[in-house]
Amino acid sequence: MGELDGTAMEDEFDVAAAWTEEAARALGPGHAVPAGCRGSGSVGSLRWLADRLDLAPGDLLVDSGAGVGGPARWVAGERQVAPVCLEPMVGAVRASRRLFGLPSAVALAQALPLRDGVTGAAWNLGVLCTTEDKAGALGELHRVLRPGGRLGLLVFARVVDELPEPAPEGNSFPTVPELDALLDAAGFDVRDRTVADLGDSPPGWQEAADAVDAEVARRHGEDPRYRRSAEQSRRVGALLSAGALRPELVVAARRA
Ligand SMILES: C[S@@+](CC[C@H](N)C(=O)[O-])C[C@H]1O[C@@H](n2cnc3c(N)ncnc32)[C@H](O)[C@@H]1O
């Protein structure tokens, strides 16, 4: 993993992913998918993206930075597609395999273990903000998509000059013009965009995710890695609440 080892990001995306798996199992059916959507916002956001990715039953969907796999499991169930989860954190890869039986492998977005043009659809949800090498990640997504293939993105865009409090460790939030320039340089044309409504989920969804969070806190709240991970999440939440970040949903097509 290199750049992600031994950091607050490892606490948040590796250790906490394994704890999420453990707690979702303990709480039983109905908890894993909501808890497994870490940063992908809401069901409404996932549906907005899925509606615009030209998905047909049986299609491959590459999920780069898939985390625990909640979004991939959701779209597999809703659209009968076949997701492949690629994610650098071993704890998250294990969780997506064990919780959802998803094909999952350890991989950075900048080095996808896939052949050129293998897929017509990919998504990358809440991931560009967690890597400095955004161009590298978009370049790889361009490589594995067919010409005309669709890319869905959730990006927390910075809409102020100065963030009112420090970004979570390891995160860097592009502005919307920076994101558009990155997409253009990587060979993508933006086809649609909107601001995500992070509260747009069915009744019980947020409660299930919160119950898993509470169970993780009950089991691991004294662990310093829990406190670092919770602080990472708190900072993103605070920046969103302050209006310093805006959750952007973008669908782009790969140019030929
Ligand atoms: C906010 S989480 C989102 C996870 C998932 N996409 C979701 O929506 O539930 C960000 C994810 O990006 C992963 N990540 C961080 N740096 C990455 C990189 N360079 N390549 C791929 N994934 C990365 C993290 O390990 C983490 O699982």
PDBQT file of the ligand as one rigid body, heavy atoms in Angstrom, charges set to zero:
ROOT
HETATM    1  C1  LIG A 301     -14.470   7.595   1.597  1.00  0.00    +0.000 C 
HETATM    2  S1  LIG A 301     -13.995   5.934   1.267  1.00  0.00    +0.000 S 
HETATM    3  C2  LIG A 301     -15.209   5.458   0.071  1.00  0.00    +0.000 C 
HETATM    4  C3  LIG A 301     -15.342   3.965  -0.064  1.00  0.00    +0.000 C 
HETATM    5  C4  LIG A 301     -16.423   3.514  -1.058  1.00  0.00    +0.000 C 
HETATM    6  N1  LIG A 301     -16.139   4.007  -2.394  1.00  0.00    +0.000 N 
HETATM    7  C5  LIG A 301     -17.791   3.953  -0.627  1.00  0.00    +0.000 C 
HETATM    8  O1  LIG A 301     -18.326   4.877  -1.246  1.00  0.00    +0.000 OA
HETATM    9  O2  LIG A 301     -18.327   3.387   0.328  1.00  0.00    +0.000 OA
HETATM   10  C6  LIG A 301     -12.518   6.154   0.282  1.00  0.00    +0.000 C 
HETATM   11  C7  LIG A 301     -11.879   4.837  -0.133  1.00  0.00    +0.000 C 
HETATM   12  O3  LIG A 301     -10.825   5.116  -1.047  1.00  0.00    +0.000 OA
HETATM   13  C8  LIG A 301      -9.757   4.250  -0.758  1.00  0.00    +0.000 C 
HETATM   14  N2  LIG A 301      -8.529   4.830  -1.307  1.00  0.00    +0.000 N 
HETATM   15  C9  LIG A 301      -7.677   5.725  -0.755  1.00  0.00    +0.000 A 
HETATM   16  N3  LIG A 301      -6.653   5.983  -1.589  1.00  0.00    +0.000 NA
HETATM   17  C10 LIG A 301      -6.861   5.246  -2.701  1.00  0.00    +0.000 A 
HETATM   18  C11 LIG A 301      -6.159   5.056  -3.906  1.00  0.00    +0.000 A 
HETATM   19  N4  LIG A 301      -5.025   5.702  -4.167  1.00  0.00    +0.000 N 
HETATM   20  N5  LIG A 301      -6.667   4.177  -4.802  1.00  0.00    +0.000 NA
HETATM   21  C12 LIG A 301      -7.832   3.535  -4.556  1.00  0.00    +0.000 A 
HETATM   22  N6  LIG A 301      -8.542   3.670  -3.435  1.00  0.00    +0.000 NA
HETATM   23  C13 LIG A 301      -8.063   4.505  -2.512  1.00  0.00    +0.000 A 
HETATM   24  C14 LIG A 301      -9.770   4.134   0.736  1.00  0.00    +0.000 C 
HETATM   25  O4  LIG A 301      -9.042   3.023   1.204  1.00  0.00    +0.000 OA
HETATM   26  C15 LIG A 301     -11.258   4.055   1.018  1.00  0.00    +0.000 C 
HETATM   27  O5  LIG A 301     -11.729   2.738   1.024  1.00  0.00    +0.000 OA
ENDROOT
TORSDOF 0
